Amino acid sequence: MTVVVSEFGLNVVECPIAPTHFCYRPPSWPPPADWVVSLDESGNPKSKWGDPYWDFSAWVGRRFRFDFAGGHHGRSAPKLSPENQNVMRILATWILWGPMGARSWSYLKKHFDLLRRIVALCDAEGVIACNLVRYPILVGKLTALYPNGKDSRTVLQVLDRVLRSDVKIGFTLLDEAGLFDFADAMKKQQSRKTNEHDEEVTGEQTAYIPPRIWVYQVRRLRECLDDFLGHQKQIESCFKFCVDAYAHNFGDLKTAFLHEGDRDSFLPFAKQRENSGARSGRQFYGPFELVAKEFGIFDILAKWVLPPRRGTIDITSLSSYLTLVQTVGLTYVANFTLQRKEEVATLRANCLQWEQDSVLGRVPIICGETTKTDPDSDARWPTSPNVEVAVDAMTAIARLRMSCAVQNPAVGCSEYDRENPCLFHYCFEPWAAVPGKWKAYITRPKLQSYRYLAQRFPRLFDLEVLKITEEDLAIARKFTPNLDKNGDFAVGKTWPLAYHELRRTGAINMFASGLLSESSIQVILKHVTLLQTRYYGRNFSRLRFSADFENQVVSARYEVMGKQIQALVGEHYVSPLGDERKDEIVVNLVGTKALKALIKAARNGEIPFRETRLGGCAKRGHCDYGGIESVARCSGGDGDKPCREAVYDSRKRPAVKRQLEDANVQLSKASMDSPRAQALKAEIIGMENYLKVTKQNKRGS
């Protein structure tokens, strides 16, 4: 594959080299040995690509080297052979100058040192590191190189990046099977360290939310947002009317915020004596319920925030409703971005941006406030177009409240705050607080737990629907075997929703569609799964996202792979070439010990397995067809026999039927005999072949 060197460039933020400088990017791939990679303090050439070490001290401001040769003295890195030095040079070039390269010197050094441990192990065993995949016993020794849990997670992420770029780099250190083995061994190693409190270290994993419950909470959140947007004009008109009423009675809005002493006689929606305001000119409108009905928002307020016992709507109910919608919006976004609640709580009105991708078209990205403490991790998360609804609703409320905040001297909004308000903040309307209790805009509120949200707004969820069933528990335990949590998870109990559960569930759902029986989850996740897995794959890697997002995705991918492999022997899987071929696939992979051997082999990283739209693929190594964008080759839609490595999952029949209908619609709109029409015809034939085989399957559906 031809590598486009124009895509290369130094990504380090604190680097004095301009894009036009000869050190900024390699002249070719791989680079020539005489290419100058660094300069000294005077701007003269310091290190060349083929040197035993690269010295970047003049750029970094302290001693900073990439040592390839090693073995200089007792404290040096282990010595490497010339062949493995060259492997390290190529890897170092990729992480420093390659696409998505690290952006801080500290991250570069960390990634270099972690990779060098693997190359040093190979060198000690007489193996060239680019051939590591051929030595499974040696792969099994890698975990011992990373006793620190953070290091092991970081190197897994770096190795995964190398794998995704293997065609361009020219080799990989570990293939998918090796990475699965490493990830599994890493998890076991860390689970033994029970003296740690971190849930990932102690082996107490974050719970995976069952599809039924996940779908229910997403749909309720969306319903709440849709209701707001459907009544937005009425709500905004009512809000402005109420603010104006306070400003009129107090004299102006500033006084409404700061007036001390008796305030009751100024309140426009409080019960007043008859003829009140005749002399003062103040206006009173009776109970707020009447105003809400006049503006056509009473029913929507009653639906979402009517107190169960009090049974009345007042002016504070309007504020409660706006806060509910803002919090619901953040939670909805968190369902599709894998963000922590602290991250989603800091989003501003301009957080949703759209990138143009040559394959996917407009790509939605959630952008947070970048932290200078971690320059290698952009506060960017790939997401679903669905979140636009949430951002629109939250932005509308943020601007309503900003119209009040700017009039309150105690709040102190900056010009930037006015132009780009926070999507989640305190209430700033004049009835929300009294003098001395106003919060400065710079003071951010804490986003409370998901469970607290459900308790504060009891009309948001039906607790009966959130009660755990036997099936819910079985699915949750599939991804969280040690689901204990002090007995919180049991049949008949309400599922304890939590924001950190959304992160893990979202990551798992990206890859686990074949393991989930809830078909509606596929509809909801259609766009986000395509985008996020596309980002994860080879052809969509130019956008830089949150390092934590990538860590979540990498960990989830290899966890799900293990579950899919274990399911391979199930009766719902069938080969398009017949039962004998399916049995042959299993026997060839693990012998005749069936499930136990299969699971053991999966744990040892000996079996590759990829999920496809039709089921799975047991092909070792890279597949040019993939089974995601197109299934024609997998199922013989191109006129040839179905792929020998393909297995069909009969549980995917409903999804394939929907895809077939969609493909037929697209074909009817395509130009006759165009490449697009030919491709669609092959897809249609392939899906029809799948449906015939799975319908005839006596062991499956």
matplotlib code that plots the C-alpha trace (Angstrom):
import matplotlib.pyplot as plt

x = [0.0, 1.3, 1.9, 1.1, 3.9, 2.0, -0.2, 2.8, 4.0, 5.2, 2.1, 4.0, 2.4, 5.6, 7.9, 9.7, 9.7, 7.5, 5.6, 8.0, 11.1, 12.9, 12.5, 8.8, 7.9, 9.9, 10.7, 9.6, 8.3, 10.3, 12.6, 16.2, 19.0, 20.4, 17.2, 17.9, 15.3, 16.6, 18.7, 21.0, 20.8, 22.4, 20.0, 22.5, 21.7, 21.9, 20.5, 19.8, 17.2, 19.7, 21.6, 21.7, 19.7, 17.8, 18.5, 15.7, 17.1, 17.4, 13.6, 12.4, 14.6, 16.1, 17.9, 15.6, 16.6, 15.1, 17.7, 17.6, 20.9, 20.9, 23.5, 25.7, 26.1, 24.3, 21.4, 20.9, 18.0, 18.7, 20.8, 19.1, 20.3, 20.5, 17.4, 15.3, 16.8, 15.3, 11.9, 12.0, 13.0, 9.9, 7.6, 9.1, 8.7, 5.1, 4.2, 6.2, 5.4, 2.6, -1.1, -2.6, 0.9, 1.3, 1.3, 3.4, 7.0, 6.1, 3.5, 6.0, 8.6, 6.1, 4.8, 8.4, 9.5, 6.5, 7.0, 10.7, 10.1, 8.4, 11.2, 13.8, 12.0, 12.0, 15.7, 16.6, 14.7, 16.5, 13.3, 12.9, 9.9, 8.0, 7.7, 6.4, 3.0, 4.5, 5.6, 2.5, 4.6, 6.5, 3.3, 2.3, 5.2, 4.2, 2.0, 4.9, 6.5, 3.7, 3.0, 1.5, -2.1, -2.0, 1.0, -0.7, -3.8, -1.7, 0.4, -2.7, -4.0, -0.7, -0.5, -4.0, -3.1, -0.1, -2.4, -4.9, -2.0, -0.2, -0.7, 0.9, 3.6, 4.5, 4.1, 2.4, 3.7, 0.4, -2.5, -6.1, -5.7, -2.6, -4.1, -7.1, -4.8, -2.8, -6.0, -7.4, -4.1, -3.8, -7.3, -6.5, -3.2, -4.8, -7.8, -5.3, -4.2, -7.0, -5.3, -6.3, -9.6, -10.1, -13.0, -11.1, -8.1, -10.1, -11.9, -15.3, -16.3, -18.8, -22.2, -23.4, -27.0, -29.2, -30.6, -34.2, -33.4, -30.9, -33.5, -36.2, -34.1, -32.9, -36.4, -37.7, -34.9, -35.6, -39.4, -38.6, -36.4, -38.9, -41.7, -39.6, -38.7, -42.3, -43.4, -40.3, -42.0, -44.7, -42.2, -39.9, -42.9, -44.1, -40.6, -40.1, -43.6, -42.7, -39.4, -41.0, -43.7, -41.0, -39.1, -42.3, -43.3, -39.8, -39.1, -36.4, -34.8, -31.7, -33.8, -35.8, -32.5, -31.1, -34.1, -33.8, -36.5, -40.1, -40.5, -43.9, -45.9, -43.9, -44.4, -46.6, -47.9, -48.3, -51.7, -52.2, -54.9, -57.8, -56.9, -53.2, -51.2, -53.8, -51.6, -48.1, -48.9, -47.8, -49.6, -50.6, -51.8, -53.1, -51.7, -49.0, -51.2, -53.5, -50.5, -49.2, -52.6, -52.8, -49.4, -50.3, -47.6, -49.5, -49.9, -46.3, -45.2, -47.7, -46.4, -42.8, -42.6, -46.0, -45.2, -46.8, -48.4, -48.7, -50.6, -50.1, -47.9, -46.2, -43.5, -40.8, -42.1, -41.1, -37.5, -37.6, -38.7, -36.0, -33.4, -34.9, -34.5, -31.0, -30.0, -31.8, -30.0, -26.6, -27.6, -28.8, -25.5, -23.6, -25.4, -23.8, -20.3, -18.9, -18.1, -17.7, -20.4, -17.8, -16.9, -20.5, -21.4, -18.9, -20.2, -21.1, -23.5, -21.0, -20.1, -21.6, -19.4, -19.6, -16.6, -16.7, -15.5, -15.1, -16.8, -19.4, -20.3, -21.0, -19.7, -21.0, -18.4, -19.0, -16.2, -15.4, -13.1, -9.6, -7.4, -3.8, -2.9, -3.4, -2.4, -2.4, -6.1, -8.4, -11.7, -13.6, -15.9, -17.5, -21.2, -24.6, -26.6, -29.3, -27.5, -28.4, -31.8, -30.3, -27.9, -30.6, -32.9, -30.1, -28.9, -32.3, -32.6, -29.1, -29.8, -33.1, -31.3, -28.4, -30.9, -31.4, -27.8, -26.5, -28.8, -27.7, -24.5, -24.0, -23.6, -20.8, -21.0, -18.1, -18.5, -17.5, -20.1, -22.8, -21.8, -21.3, -23.2, -22.8, -25.4, -25.7, -25.8, -27.7, -31.1, -30.8, -34.4, -35.5, -37.8, -35.0, -33.1, -33.0, -30.3, -27.1, -27.8, -26.9, -24.1, -21.4, -21.4, -17.9, -19.1, -20.1, -22.8, -22.0, -24.0, -25.6, -25.8, -28.1, -30.0, -30.5, -31.9, -34.5, -35.3, -35.6, -37.9, -40.0, -42.1, -39.1, -39.0, -41.6, -39.8, -41.8, -40.2, -36.8, -37.3, -34.8, -36.0, -34.4, -33.4, -32.0, -29.8, -28.6, -27.5, -25.9, -23.9, -22.7, -20.6, -20.2, -19.9, -19.2, -22.2, -22.7, -22.7, -24.0, -27.1, -28.2, -28.6, -31.3, -34.5, -37.4, -35.1, -34.9, -31.8, -29.5, -28.7, -25.3, -23.4, -20.3, -22.6, -23.5, -19.8, -19.2, -22.5, -22.0, -18.5, -19.8, -22.8, -20.6, -19.4, -21.9, -24.9, -24.7, -24.9, -27.9, -31.5, -33.0, -33.4, -34.5, -31.1, -29.7, -32.0, -31.0, -27.3, -27.3, -25.5, -23.2, -22.1, -21.2, -19.3, -17.5, -16.5, -15.5, -13.3, -11.9, -11.1, -8.4, -10.2, -11.3, -8.4, -7.6, -9.8, -8.3, -10.6, -10.5, -7.8, -10.3, -12.8, -10.2, -9.3, -12.9, -13.3, -10.2, -11.0, -14.5, -13.6, -11.4, -13.8, -16.7, -14.5, -14.1, -17.9, -18.5, -16.0, -17.6, -21.0, -19.6, -20.6, -24.2, -27.0, -27.9, -24.6, -24.6, -22.2, -23.6, -21.8, -23.7, -23.4, -20.4, -18.4, -19.4, -18.3, -15.1, -14.4, -14.9, -12.8, -10.0, -9.9, -10.0, -10.2, -13.0, -13.5, -16.2, -17.2, -14.6, -11.8, -13.2, -13.4, -9.9, -8.6, -10.3, -8.7, -5.3, -5.9, -5.6, -8.8, -9.6, -13.3, -14.9, -18.6, -20.2, -23.6, -24.6, -22.9, -19.1, -15.9, -13.3, -10.6, -7.2, -5.5, -6.9, -10.0, -10.3, -14.1, -14.8, -18.5, -19.6, -19.8, -20.6, -21.7, -21.8, -18.5, -19.4, -22.6, -22.0, -23.8, -21.1, -21.8, -19.1, -19.6, -20.0, -16.8, -15.6, -14.7, -18.2, -20.7, -24.3, -26.1, -29.8, -30.6, -29.7, -32.6, -34.8, -31.9, -31.0, -34.6, -34.7, -31.3, -32.7, -35.8, -33.5, -31.2, -34.2, -35.4, -31.9, -31.7, -35.0, -33.4, -30.0, -29.2, -29.5, -26.2, -24.3, -21.6, -23.8, -26.7, -24.4, -23.1, -26.6, -27.7, -24.8, -25.7, -29.4, -28.5, -26.1, -28.7, -31.3, -28.8, -28.3, -32.1, -32.5, -29.8, -30.9, -34.5, -33.5, -31.3, -32.8, -30.5, -30.9, -33.9]
y = [0.0, 3.4, 5.7, 9.4, 11.2, 14.5, 13.0, 12.8, 15.7, 16.5, 16.6, 17.7, 20.9, 22.3, 21.9, 24.8, 23.1, 24.7, 22.5, 23.7, 22.5, 19.3, 17.8, 18.2, 15.1, 12.2, 12.5, 9.0, 5.8, 4.2, 7.2, 7.1, 6.6, 10.0, 12.0, 14.5, 14.0, 16.6, 19.7, 20.9, 24.2, 26.1, 24.7, 22.3, 18.7, 16.5, 13.1, 11.2, 8.5, 5.7, 6.7, 4.4, 7.1, 10.2, 13.3, 15.8, 17.6, 21.0, 20.9, 19.5, 21.7, 18.8, 15.6, 13.6, 10.6, 7.7, 5.0, 2.3, 0.5, 0.3, -1.5, 1.5, 0.9, -0.8, 1.7, 1.7, 0.1, -3.5, -3.8, -4.5, -6.2, -4.0, -5.7, -4.9, -1.4, -0.9, -2.2, 0.4, 3.2, 2.5, 2.3, 5.5, 7.3, 6.2, 7.4, 10.6, 11.7, 9.4, 10.2, 10.6, 10.9, 11.8, 15.5, 15.7, 14.7, 12.8, 10.7, 10.0, 8.8, 6.7, 5.0, 4.5, 2.9, 0.6, -0.6, -1.1, -3.6, -5.9, -5.5, -6.1, -9.3, -10.5, -9.6, -11.6, -14.6, -14.2, -13.1, -10.1, -8.1, -7.8, -11.6, -11.8, -13.0, -16.3, -17.1, -17.5, -18.7, -15.5, -13.5, -15.1, -13.5, -9.9, -9.4, -9.8, -6.7, -4.5, -5.1, -1.6, -1.6, 1.8, 0.9, -2.3, -0.4, 2.2, -0.3, -2.2, 1.0, 1.7, -1.9, -1.6, 1.6, -0.2, -3.1, -0.8, 0.7, -2.5, -2.2, 1.2, 0.4, -2.8, -5.1, -5.3, -6.6, -8.4, -9.5, -9.5, -12.9, -11.8, -8.6, -10.5, -12.9, -9.9, -8.1, -11.2, -11.9, -8.3, -8.4, -11.5, -10.1, -6.9, -8.7, -10.4, -7.1, -6.9, -4.2, -1.7, 0.1, 0.9, -1.2, -2.2, -3.4, -5.3, -7.2, -5.6, -4.4, -1.7, -3.3, -3.7, -2.4, -5.0, -4.0, -3.8, -1.3, 0.6, 1.1, 2.1, 4.8, 6.2, 6.3, 8.1, 10.6, 11.2, 11.6, 14.3, 16.2, 15.9, 17.2, 20.3, 21.0, 20.4, 23.1, 25.3, 28.5, 28.3, 27.6, 30.5, 32.8, 31.8, 32.2, 35.7, 36.7, 35.6, 37.4, 40.5, 40.3, 40.2, 43.1, 45.1, 44.6, 45.2, 48.1, 46.4, 43.0, 43.9, 45.0, 41.7, 39.9, 42.1, 43.5, 42.7, 42.8, 41.9, 40.4, 38.7, 41.8, 42.0, 38.4, 38.4, 34.8, 34.7, 35.2, 38.9, 40.9, 42.2, 45.3, 44.9, 46.9, 49.6, 52.3, 50.8, 49.8, 46.2, 43.5, 40.1, 37.2, 34.7, 31.1, 30.2, 27.3, 29.7, 31.3, 27.9, 26.9, 30.2, 29.6, 25.9, 24.3, 23.1, 19.6, 19.2, 20.5, 18.2, 15.2, 15.7, 17.6, 17.6, 16.6, 13.2, 14.3, 18.1, 18.0, 21.7, 23.5, 26.8, 29.1, 26.9, 24.0, 25.8, 26.1, 22.4, 21.4, 23.4, 21.8, 18.4, 18.9, 20.1, 17.1, 14.8, 16.3, 15.6, 12.1, 11.5, 12.8, 10.5, 7.5, 8.1, 9.5, 7.3, 10.5, 10.7, 12.7, 15.3, 15.7, 16.0, 18.5, 21.0, 21.1, 24.5, 25.6, 25.1, 21.5, 19.8, 20.2, 18.4, 17.0, 16.1, 12.6, 11.2, 8.0, 8.8, 12.4, 14.7, 13.3, 14.6, 15.3, 16.4, 18.8, 19.6, 22.1, 20.8, 20.4, 21.6, 18.8, 16.2, 17.6, 14.1, 13.7, 16.0, 16.5, 15.2, 12.3, 10.7, 10.5, 9.9, 12.5, 11.8, 14.1, 17.1, 17.0, 17.2, 19.9, 22.0, 21.7, 22.4, 25.4, 26.9, 26.7, 27.9, 31.0, 31.6, 31.5, 33.6, 36.4, 36.6, 35.9, 38.9, 41.2, 39.9, 41.7, 38.9, 36.3, 38.0, 36.5, 37.1, 38.0, 34.4, 33.0, 35.2, 34.0, 30.4, 29.5, 26.3, 23.7, 22.8, 25.4, 26.8, 28.5, 32.3, 33.3, 35.9, 33.5, 30.9, 32.5, 35.4, 38.1, 36.6, 33.2, 33.7, 31.6, 33.2, 31.9, 30.7, 28.3, 25.2, 22.9, 19.2, 16.8, 14.5, 10.7, 9.1, 7.5, 10.9, 12.2, 9.5, 10.2, 13.9, 13.6, 10.5, 11.0, 10.5, 6.7, 4.0, 2.0, -1.1, -1.1, -0.7, -3.8, -6.5, -9.7, -13.1, -12.3, -8.9, -10.5, -13.3, -10.7, -8.5, -11.3, -12.3, -9.1, -8.8, -12.3, -11.1, -8.9, -8.5, -4.8, -5.6, -7.3, -4.3, -6.5, -9.1, -10.1, -7.8, -5.0, -1.7, -1.4, 1.2, 3.4, 5.1, 7.3, 5.0, 2.2, 4.2, 4.4, 0.6, -0.3, 2.0, 0.6, -3.0, -2.2, -1.0, -4.5, -6.8, -6.6, -10.3, -11.2, -9.0, -10.2, -6.7, -5.7, -2.1, -1.4, -1.8, 0.9, 3.3, 2.6, 2.4, 5.7, 5.8, 2.2, 2.8, 6.0, 4.7, 1.4, 3.2, 5.5, 2.4, 0.8, 1.4, 3.9, 6.5, 7.5, 11.1, 12.7, 12.8, 11.9, 11.5, 9.0, 7.7, 7.0, 5.0, 3.1, 2.2, 1.1, -1.0, -2.8, -3.5, -4.8, -7.6, -8.4, -8.8, -10.9, -13.5, -13.7, -14.1, -16.9, -18.7, -18.4, -19.8, -23.4, -22.4, -23.7, -20.3, -20.3, -22.1, -22.3, -21.4, -24.5, -26.8, -28.3, -30.3, -27.2, -25.4, -28.4, -28.5, -24.8, -25.5, -28.7, -27.1, -24.3, -26.2, -29.9, -32.1, -30.8, -28.5, -25.7, -26.1, -26.3, -23.4, -21.2, -22.2, -21.4, -18.1, -17.3, -18.2, -15.9, -18.7, -18.0, -15.0, -14.1, -11.0, -10.2, -9.4, -8.2, -11.8, -13.6, -14.0, -14.7, -17.2, -16.2, -15.8, -12.5, -9.5, -9.8, -7.4, -7.7, -7.2, -8.2, -4.8, -2.4, -5.3, -8.9, -9.9, -11.8, -13.5, -15.0, -15.5, -12.5, -11.8, -15.1, -17.1, -19.7, -18.3, -17.8, -20.9, -19.0, -17.4, -18.5, -17.2, -16.2, -16.9, -14.4, -11.6, -12.5, -9.5, -7.1, -8.6, -8.4, -4.7, -4.2, -6.1, -3.9, -0.8, -2.2, -2.8, 0.8, 2.1, -0.1, 1.3, 4.8, 3.9, 4.3, 1.1, -0.7, 1.8, 0.5, 1.5, -0.6, -3.6, -3.4, -3.3, -6.3, -8.3, -7.2, -8.2, -11.6, -12.1, -11.3, -13.5, -16.3, -15.8, -15.8, -19.0, -20.8, -19.7, -20.5, -24.1, -24.4, -27.1, -26.4, -22.7, -20.4]
z = [0.0, -0.9, 2.1, 1.5, 3.3, 3.1, 5.8, 8.1, 10.4, 13.9, 16.1, 19.2, 20.5, 22.0, 19.0, 17.2, 13.8, 11.1, 8.5, 5.8, 7.7, 6.4, 9.9, 10.0, 8.0, 6.4, 2.7, 2.0, 3.8, 5.2, 5.6, 4.2, 6.8, 6.2, 6.8, 9.6, 12.4, 15.0, 15.4, 18.1, 20.0, 17.1, 14.5, 13.1, 12.2, 15.4, 14.6, 11.4, 11.0, 10.8, 14.0, 17.1, 18.9, 18.2, 20.4, 20.8, 23.8, 22.1, 21.3, 24.6, 26.8, 28.7, 28.0, 25.8, 23.6, 21.7, 22.3, 19.7, 20.3, 24.1, 26.2, 26.7, 30.5, 33.4, 33.5, 29.7, 28.0, 26.9, 23.8, 20.5, 17.3, 14.1, 12.8, 15.9, 16.1, 12.6, 13.8, 16.7, 14.3, 12.1, 15.1, 16.6, 13.3, 13.1, 16.7, 16.3, 12.7, 11.6, 11.4, 14.9, 16.4, 20.0, 20.8, 23.9, 24.5, 27.7, 25.8, 23.0, 25.4, 27.3, 24.1, 22.9, 26.1, 26.3, 22.8, 23.3, 26.1, 23.6, 21.0, 23.7, 24.8, 21.2, 20.8, 23.9, 22.4, 19.0, 17.3, 15.0, 16.5, 13.3, 13.3, 16.9, 15.7, 14.7, 18.3, 20.5, 23.5, 23.3, 23.1, 26.4, 28.1, 27.3, 30.3, 32.7, 31.0, 32.3, 36.0, 36.3, 35.2, 33.6, 31.5, 30.3, 29.3, 27.5, 25.6, 24.5, 23.0, 21.3, 20.0, 18.7, 16.8, 15.2, 14.2, 12.5, 10.5, 9.7, 6.0, 6.0, 8.5, 6.8, 9.8, 13.2, 16.5, 17.5, 15.4, 16.6, 18.3, 20.0, 21.2, 22.6, 24.4, 25.8, 26.9, 28.6, 30.4, 31.4, 33.0, 34.9, 36.2, 37.4, 39.0, 41.3, 42.8, 45.3, 47.4, 44.8, 45.1, 41.4, 40.1, 37.0, 39.1, 41.7, 39.0, 40.0, 36.6, 35.9, 35.2, 31.7, 31.3, 29.7, 26.2, 27.4, 30.1, 28.0, 25.2, 27.7, 29.3, 26.0, 24.6, 27.7, 27.6, 23.9, 24.6, 27.2, 24.7, 21.9, 24.1, 24.9, 21.3, 20.3, 22.8, 22.6, 21.4, 24.0, 26.8, 25.7, 25.5, 28.9, 30.4, 28.9, 30.1, 33.6, 33.6, 32.3, 35.1, 37.8, 36.1, 36.0, 39.6, 41.0, 38.8, 36.7, 36.4, 38.4, 41.3, 41.0, 41.6, 44.4, 46.3, 50.0, 52.6, 51.9, 48.5, 48.8, 47.8, 44.5, 43.4, 40.3, 40.7, 44.4, 46.2, 46.9, 48.7, 46.5, 44.6, 45.3, 42.9, 42.3, 43.7, 43.0, 39.4, 40.1, 38.2, 39.5, 37.5, 40.0, 40.3, 37.8, 36.7, 34.9, 33.1, 32.1, 30.7, 28.9, 27.2, 26.4, 28.6, 31.6, 30.3, 29.5, 32.9, 34.6, 32.5, 33.6, 36.9, 38.6, 42.2, 42.9, 46.2, 46.0, 42.7, 41.8, 39.3, 40.4, 39.0, 40.4, 38.4, 35.3, 36.6, 37.6, 34.1, 32.4, 34.7, 34.0, 30.2, 30.5, 32.7, 30.4, 27.5, 29.1, 29.9, 26.4, 25.0, 27.4, 26.0, 22.6, 23.4, 26.3, 28.2, 31.9, 33.7, 34.7, 31.0, 29.7, 32.4, 31.1, 27.5, 26.0, 23.3, 20.5, 21.5, 18.5, 15.4, 12.1, 10.2, 6.5, 5.8, 2.3, 3.2, 5.8, 4.8, 7.7, 10.9, 14.3, 16.9, 20.5, 21.5, 25.1, 26.7, 26.0, 29.1, 28.9, 31.4, 28.7, 25.3, 23.7, 24.3, 22.5, 24.2, 21.2, 21.0, 17.8, 18.3, 16.8, 14.8, 17.5, 19.9, 17.9, 19.4, 22.9, 22.1, 20.5, 23.6, 26.1, 24.1, 23.9, 27.7, 28.3, 26.3, 28.1, 31.4, 30.1, 29.3, 33.1, 34.2, 32.2, 34.1, 37.5, 38.8, 41.3, 38.5, 36.5, 33.0, 30.7, 27.0, 26.1, 28.5, 26.8, 23.3, 24.2, 27.4, 29.4, 28.6, 32.3, 35.0, 37.9, 37.6, 37.0, 36.6, 39.2, 41.1, 41.6, 44.5, 46.9, 47.4, 48.7, 47.3, 43.7, 42.3, 40.1, 36.5, 36.9, 39.6, 37.8, 39.4, 39.9, 37.8, 40.3, 39.8, 37.3, 40.2, 41.8, 38.5, 38.6, 42.2, 41.8, 38.8, 39.6, 36.4, 34.2, 34.5, 35.4, 38.1, 37.2, 33.8, 35.4, 37.5, 36.7, 35.0, 34.7, 31.1, 32.0, 34.7, 32.3, 29.7, 32.2, 33.7, 30.2, 30.3, 34.0, 35.4, 39.0, 39.1, 42.9, 44.0, 47.5, 46.2, 44.1, 41.1, 41.6, 39.9, 41.0, 42.0, 40.2, 38.0, 39.6, 36.6, 36.7, 34.3, 34.3, 33.3, 30.2, 29.2, 29.4, 27.9, 25.0, 24.3, 24.5, 22.3, 19.5, 18.9, 20.6, 18.3, 17.5, 21.2, 21.9, 21.3, 21.6, 17.9, 18.8, 20.2, 16.6, 15.3, 18.0, 17.6, 13.8, 13.2, 16.2, 15.8, 12.1, 13.0, 16.0, 14.5, 11.3, 13.4, 15.1, 11.7, 9.2, 6.9, 9.4, 11.6, 10.8, 13.4, 16.9, 19.7, 23.5, 24.6, 27.2, 24.4, 22.5, 25.7, 26.3, 22.7, 22.6, 25.9, 24.9, 21.5, 22.9, 25.7, 23.2, 20.8, 23.6, 24.1, 20.4, 20.1, 23.0, 21.2, 17.9, 18.7, 19.5, 17.3, 16.0, 14.0, 10.6, 7.7, 4.3, 3.0, 5.5, 8.9, 8.1, 7.1, 10.4, 12.4, 10.4, 11.2, 14.9, 14.8, 12.8, 15.3, 18.6, 18.0, 19.2, 22.7, 21.6, 23.9, 26.7, 24.2, 22.3, 25.4, 26.4, 22.9, 23.0, 26.3, 24.9, 21.9, 19.5, 17.5, 15.5, 15.2, 13.7, 13.8, 10.4, 9.4, 8.7, 11.6, 11.9, 10.2, 11.3, 8.8, 10.2, 9.3, 7.4, 5.2, 2.2, 2.3, 5.9, 6.1, 7.4, 4.4, 2.1, 2.6, -1.1, -0.9, 2.4, 1.1, -2.6, -3.8, -6.3, -8.2, -6.5, -3.7, -0.2, 1.7, 3.5, 6.6, 7.0, 9.6, 9.6, 12.8, 12.4, 15.1, 12.7, 10.3, 11.4, 10.9, 7.5, 6.3, 7.1, 5.3, 2.3, 2.1, 2.3, -0.4, -2.7, -2.2, -3.0, -6.1, -7.4, -7.2, -8.7, -12.4, -14.3, -14.9, -12.9, -10.5, -7.6, -9.1, -9.7, -6.1, -4.7, -6.8, -5.4, -1.8, -2.4, -3.8, -0.8, 1.8, 0.0, 0.1, 3.8, 4.5, 2.5, 4.4, 7.9, 7.1, 6.2, 9.2, 11.4, 14.3, 14.4, 14.0]

ax = plt.figure().add_subplot(projection="3d")
ax.plot(x, y, z, "-o")
ax.set_aspect("equal")
plt.show()
